Structure formats: structure tokens, C-alpha cells
Amino acid sequence: MSKRNVILFISDLHAPYHHKDSLVFLEAVKNKYKPTRVVNVGDEVDNHALSFHNSDPDLDSAGIELKRAKRAIKKLEVLFPKMELVHSNHGSMVYRKAKFAGMPRHVVRPYEEVLGTKKWTWSNELILETPLGDIFVCHGKKKNSEVYAKSIGMSVVQGHYHEDFRIGYMNSPGGVIWGMNVGCLIDDQALAFEYNKINPNKPMLGVGLAIEGVPCLVPMILDDKGRWIGTL
């Protein structure tokens, strides 16, 4: 009997500024849903110190931040030794800065060397086959994912918009398609997200799944002390 087609979508960890319970939460999701494919929708690291915007002087230097991020990434790799990732604005910050500085591509180390992973692969975007049709995966093309799905005639999964955690369906001439925004796994109290304090819409923590092509969301619910409640 063949395994179920279960795709897990993780987005916007922003290590090392991820929520302190995010990895335990991901382990629980793995144990419950047993994904056969794991896709990271981007911003796996934050790279705050390398930002084109002013970085907070009370946060770590670029080198220290990377060391801390790599410790989190190593734990994530233990959970998911094989992972597919899409390029993203924070995840690709090193390469964007290198390009801005006029450095040719061949002198910049590849992602897997920078983060020390062995079986993770990066792409600009992905198209995944499921029993109910293809899914287009990107970091963030348009805030309203179902509108974007309609424009390309294919179901869409994206991250980037931390406060968006939803699924929108539509019945197109080619069949039912949907758009899913999978939220994030950040620590909203971290100084790296100080810019978000004036936003009335707070981040939604969680992950997405496509089980035999059917989308669903798994929220990471926090208690009044900001810690994961420990149940899915």
C-alpha cells in the first residue's frame, strides 16, 4: 500500500528570531501528520544585520546572528533531513547584498554551505504534483493568494505575509483551486520585528498541509504567557 501524499509547508521561521517553541511544535506536527514531503516557503533565516534597512544596534552582528541561526537550522535539519526551499527576501539577503556590492555569483558560497545542510535544496519556486492537481509554491507574489491562484489557474501556497493564515477556494473552469497563506513561526517579541509593533494585525503562527491535495492549516496556539499550549 502506497503512502498518503502529505506535503508539509513551513514558512517564515526567521531564525534565530523564531518562536522558542516552534521546533517542538514542528516535531509534534511531524509525528501527527507524517509528511512525505517537506517544503519551506522561505525566510528560513532572518539576516537582520544584513538588511538594506537600518538594523537595530541592540541586536547581534551579522556573524553572531548567523551562528545562532545555524544552531536552529541544524535542529530543523535533524527533524527534516530532506527539505525543499524557495528563495525569499530574507533568506537570500546574503546574495542580494553581494550583488549590490558588485560581487560575481561564483565567489558567493551556496546556501547549503552557508547553513551547513546536506539534503536541502533551493529553487526560485516549485510546482508540486498532487492527486487533485498541481500546487504552485512561492515565497510571496500577491497578498491575496486565491486571487493569484485564479490568475495562474493553479492552487497556490505562499508565506511572507506573517499575519495571513487562511485558505480561499474557487471553482474555476478547470476545477476547484485554492490559495493558502501559511503564516509564520516567529517570536513577535524579538527586536528584529520591532517594525511590526504599529501593525494592528499580529502574526499568525502555524503551518500548512496538503493531504492528498486537500489543503489544511495547523495553528500554533499560544497561552497567555506566549508559550505554545502543547496540543495540535
Backbone torsions as a table, in degrees:
resi	resn	phi	psi	omega
1	MET	NA	127.6	-177.2
2	SER	-75.1	154.3	179.0
3	LYS	-70.6	152.6	172.5
4	ARG	-65.5	150.0	175.9
5	ASN	-85.1	101.5	-178.0
6	VAL	-125.0	111.1	-179.9
7	ILE	-105.1	125.9	176.6
8	LEU	-99.5	130.6	178.4
9	PHE	-112.5	117.8	178.0
10	ILE	-111.3	138.4	-179.7
11	SER	-144.6	147.7	167.6
12	ASP	54.4	56.9	172.9
13	LEU	-72.3	-38.5	178.8
14	HIS	55.8	42.1	177.4
15	ALA	-59.0	139.4	8.9
16	PRO	-92.3	17.0	-177.9
17	TYR	-100.8	33.9	177.8
18	HIS	-83.0	160.1	177.4
19	HIS	-64.4	139.6	-173.9
20	LYS	-62.7	-20.0	179.0
21	ASP	-102.5	4.5	-172.7
22	SER	-63.7	-38.8	-177.8
23	LEU	-72.6	-35.7	175.3
24	VAL	-66.1	-40.5	176.5
25	PHE	-60.2	-45.4	180.0
26	LEU	-63.9	-35.8	177.3
27	GLU	-64.4	-39.9	177.9
28	ALA	-65.3	-41.1	177.1
29	VAL	-61.9	-44.1	178.8
30	LYS	-59.6	-46.2	-177.2
31	ASN	-67.0	-35.1	-177.5
32	LYS	-80.1	-44.2	-171.5
33	TYR	-100.3	-15.3	176.6
34	LYS	48.4	64.2	-177.7
35	PRO	-62.1	141.3	175.6
36	THR	-94.9	-9.2	178.2
37	ARG	-150.9	136.8	-178.3
38	VAL	-122.3	124.9	-178.2
39	VAL	-123.3	126.7	176.6
40	ASN	-99.6	121.9	-172.4
41	VAL	-86.2	10.7	170.6
42	GLY	113.0	175.4	-174.9
43	ASP	52.1	44.8	176.3
44	GLU	-65.8	-29.0	172.7
45	VAL	-125.8	160.0	-174.9
46	ASP	-92.7	-42.8	-177.4
47	ASN	56.0	40.1	-177.5
48	HIS	-57.4	-41.7	-176.0
49	ALA	-67.9	-15.6	179.3
50	LEU	-100.2	3.2	-174.3
51	SER	-59.1	151.2	173.2
52	PHE	-73.3	-16.3	175.5
53	HIS	-90.9	169.0	178.2
54	ASN	-64.1	129.8	177.9
55	SER	-89.8	154.2	-178.4
56	ASP	-73.2	125.0	-177.6
57	PRO	-66.5	-15.2	179.4
58	ASP	-89.3	0.3	177.1
59	LEU	-99.1	173.5	-174.9
60	ASP	-67.7	156.9	170.5
61	SER	-67.8	168.6	-178.0
62	ALA	-59.3	-40.9	-178.3
63	GLY	-67.3	-45.3	179.2
64	ILE	-66.4	-41.0	178.9
65	GLU	-60.0	-43.6	-180.0
66	LEU	-63.2	-41.4	178.8
67	LYS	-61.2	-41.9	178.8
68	ARG	-67.6	-40.8	178.8
69	ALA	-62.7	-40.6	-178.6
70	LYS	-65.2	-32.1	176.4
71	ARG	-64.0	-41.2	177.6
72	ALA	-68.8	-41.1	179.9
73	ILE	-63.1	-38.1	178.3
74	LYS	-61.8	-41.1	177.0
75	LYS	-65.1	-38.5	178.0
76	LEU	-66.4	-37.5	178.9
77	GLU	-66.8	-34.6	175.5
78	VAL	-62.0	-40.2	177.7
79	LEU	-68.5	-43.3	-175.8
80	PHE	-131.2	82.8	-177.4
81	PRO	-59.3	-30.6	179.0
82	LYS	-114.7	123.5	-177.9
83	MET	-148.4	143.7	173.6
84	GLU	-107.4	133.4	-177.6
85	LEU	-126.3	151.9	174.2
86	VAL	-109.8	148.5	178.9
87	HIS	-62.6	150.2	-174.7
88	SER	-150.6	167.5	-174.1
89	ASN	-66.1	-38.0	177.8
90	HIS	-84.9	-42.4	-178.6
91	GLY	-60.4	-33.2	-177.3
92	SER	-97.2	14.5	-174.3
93	MET	-56.7	-40.8	-179.8
94	VAL	-57.0	-42.7	-175.8
95	TYR	-75.4	-33.9	176.1
96	ARG	-66.6	-40.2	178.4
97	LYS	-67.9	-38.4	179.0
98	ALA	-63.4	-42.4	178.5
99	LYS	-63.9	-42.2	179.7
100	PHE	-61.7	-33.9	-179.8
101	ALA	-83.5	-1.2	177.8
102	GLY	83.5	20.8	-179.4
103	MET	-86.3	131.5	178.0
104	PRO	-69.0	154.1	-173.5
105	ARG	-61.5	-34.6	-172.4
106	HIS	-72.5	-7.9	177.8
107	VAL	-98.6	-2.0	-179.0
108	VAL	-99.1	131.7	-178.4
109	ARG	-67.8	143.6	178.4
110	PRO	-69.3	161.1	-176.3
111	TYR	-51.6	-48.9	-174.3
112	GLU	-63.0	-29.1	176.0
113	GLU	-75.5	-40.5	-179.9
114	VAL	-62.9	-43.5	-176.3
115	LEU	-93.1	-12.9	177.3
116	GLY	77.8	27.2	178.7
117	THR	-94.2	159.5	-174.8
118	LYS	-109.6	-39.3	-174.5
119	LYS	-125.6	29.7	173.7
120	TRP	-99.9	140.0	-179.9
121	THR	-128.4	144.3	-178.5
122	TRP	-113.4	142.1	176.2
123	SER	-139.7	160.1	175.5
124	ASN	-64.6	-39.7	179.0
125	GLU	-161.6	168.0	-177.1
126	LEU	-134.5	150.4	168.0
127	ILE	-121.7	118.2	-174.8
128	LEU	-107.2	134.8	176.9
129	GLU	-87.4	134.3	175.1
130	THR	-135.6	166.1	178.7
131	PRO	-59.8	-19.3	-178.7
132	LEU	-111.2	18.2	177.5
133	GLY	117.7	172.2	-176.0
134	ASP	-78.5	152.8	176.0
135	ILE	-123.8	127.8	176.2
136	PHE	-93.3	128.3	-177.9
137	VAL	-117.9	128.2	175.8
138	CYS	-145.9	168.2	-179.7
139	HIS	-71.5	-45.9	179.2
140	GLY	178.4	106.1	-178.7
141	LYS	-101.5	-39.7	-176.8
142	LYS	-150.0	135.0	-173.7
143	LYS	-56.1	-41.0	178.8
144	ASN	-88.6	101.4	-172.9
145	SER	-68.7	-32.0	179.2
146	GLU	-71.3	-31.7	174.4
147	VAL	-65.0	-40.7	178.0
148	TYR	-66.9	-39.8	177.3
149	ALA	-58.9	-42.2	179.4
150	LYS	-63.5	-37.7	-176.7
151	SER	-68.9	-27.9	-179.5
152	ILE	-106.9	-2.7	177.5
153	GLY	66.9	34.3	-175.5
154	MET	-154.8	144.9	175.8
155	SER	-60.3	149.1	-173.1
156	VAL	-132.2	139.6	169.1
157	VAL	-123.4	132.8	177.4
158	GLN	-150.0	163.8	176.7
159	GLY	-119.4	-129.8	173.4
160	HIS	74.5	-46.3	-177.4
161	TYR	-91.5	94.7	-168.6
162	HIS	-57.9	-32.6	-175.6
163	GLU	-86.1	-7.2	-176.6
164	ASP	-95.3	120.1	-176.3
165	PHE	-144.8	84.8	-171.1
166	ARG	-160.6	165.9	175.6
167	ILE	-128.9	130.4	175.5
168	GLY	-121.0	127.4	-178.4
169	TYR	-102.0	155.9	168.8
170	MET	-152.4	149.1	179.6
171	ASN	-100.9	100.6	-177.4
172	SER	-92.0	169.2	177.0
173	PRO	-57.5	-26.3	179.7
174	GLY	-90.7	1.6	-178.9
175	GLY	122.6	-176.9	-178.9
176	VAL	-75.4	127.0	174.3
177	ILE	-128.0	167.0	-175.2
178	TRP	-150.5	162.8	173.3
179	GLY	-124.0	135.1	-178.7
180	MET	-128.7	126.2	170.7
181	ASN	-102.5	127.4	-168.9
182	VAL	-104.3	17.8	173.1
183	GLY	66.3	-140.5	-174.8
184	CYS	-157.8	-177.4	176.9
185	LEU	-138.6	38.2	-174.0
186	ILE	-87.1	163.9	168.6
187	ASP	-96.1	101.7	-173.9
188	ASP	-64.8	-14.8	-179.7
189	GLN	-85.4	-8.8	-178.5
190	ALA	-67.8	145.9	-179.9
191	LEU	-60.9	-24.4	179.7
192	ALA	-61.6	-21.5	-178.7
193	PHE	-111.4	25.1	178.6
194	GLU	-56.9	-31.3	-179.4
195	TYR	-61.7	-21.7	-175.4
196	ASN	-85.3	-5.5	-174.1
197	LYS	-63.5	-27.1	-179.6
198	ILE	-89.1	-1.2	-179.7
199	ASN	-85.9	119.8	-179.9
200	PRO	-67.2	-21.6	178.9
201	ASN	-92.3	113.3	-175.8
202	LYS	-86.7	158.0	-179.1
203	PRO	-59.5	145.4	173.7
204	MET	-106.2	120.0	-178.2
205	LEU	-93.4	137.9	177.9
206	GLY	159.8	-170.8	178.4
207	VAL	-137.7	168.8	176.0
208	GLY	-117.2	159.4	177.0
209	LEU	-138.6	151.5	166.5
210	ALA	-125.2	108.8	-176.9
211	ILE	-104.3	109.6	-173.1
212	GLU	54.3	34.3	177.8
213	GLY	89.2	-4.8	-179.3
214	VAL	-96.5	124.2	-175.6
215	PRO	-79.8	148.6	170.9
216	CYS	-153.1	159.9	-179.1
217	LEU	-118.2	142.6	177.6
218	VAL	-121.6	102.9	-178.4
219	PRO	-75.8	149.4	172.8
220	MET	-101.5	97.1	-174.8
221	ILE	-82.9	132.6	-179.3
222	LEU	-106.2	152.3	176.1
223	ASP	-86.5	-172.8	-176.1
224	ASP	-72.2	-5.7	174.9
225	LYS	-102.5	5.9	177.1
226	GLY	81.2	17.3	179.0
227	ARG	-108.3	149.9	178.0
228	TRP	-61.3	137.8	-178.0
229	ILE	-71.6	-14.7	173.2
230	GLY	92.5	2.4	178.0
231	THR	-130.4	151.1	-179.9
232	LEU	-98.4	NA	NA
